[in-house]
């Protein structure tokens, strides 16, 4: 078995708490570790563009919308799992950097939609291209294209199953 941080943790755990080392614990810890490593890698890449990972997520959410690539603040903070106060701080920072603007809305005077500027659109497209290239290289060194397609199928199957469960209250 290949050495990685999860294997080292589980090997240490196995000697004093063998009941905790199961296929389930190995899989869950591995999934969490992959997510952590990928998010940290993406955060390093977006930092080269002088934005935080949260700012990246806001820009990506906006870019995912049809032109003019705008969302109401309430739509953003519920989609991004960020508080309204936290979102306000992020949007203000992005606006200061010239990456988003606030539009006027005749429908809802309580909240002005936030939209990408041309600079914000260019930045998010470049940053995402860099992340995809980086992650693509990681995948290519770890597995074949066939294995990658199999992994996608299995992960989607697992996500479909767990997305139906109600999350416990925090």
C-alpha angles and dihedrals in degrees: 000000000000117000116244136144094270092053090050092050093047093046090054091045093048094063094056104021109024094166089067093060107083136136087260094054091045092050096044093046090047093051091048092047092050090050091048094049094046094048092048090050091050091047090054091050095049090046086067085066092052094249133112124239090253090052088050090053092051092049091047091050090052093045089053090064124083117263128321080040095223138149136180111251090243090056090051101048093047091048094046098040092236128133119252090246092050091048092050090055092049094046091048090052092048090048091051088052090051093243099116137023134198116242127208115246127204091191100055120022092180096072131024115220115246116227136185118253119219088260091051091049092050092047096049092046091051094044093049091048089054093048092048092049091049094046090044090056090050091052093046091055093046104044148357122265089254091053090047091054090048091050091051090053093049095045092048090049090052093045091050089053098047096040088069093060120091111244116237116252115258 
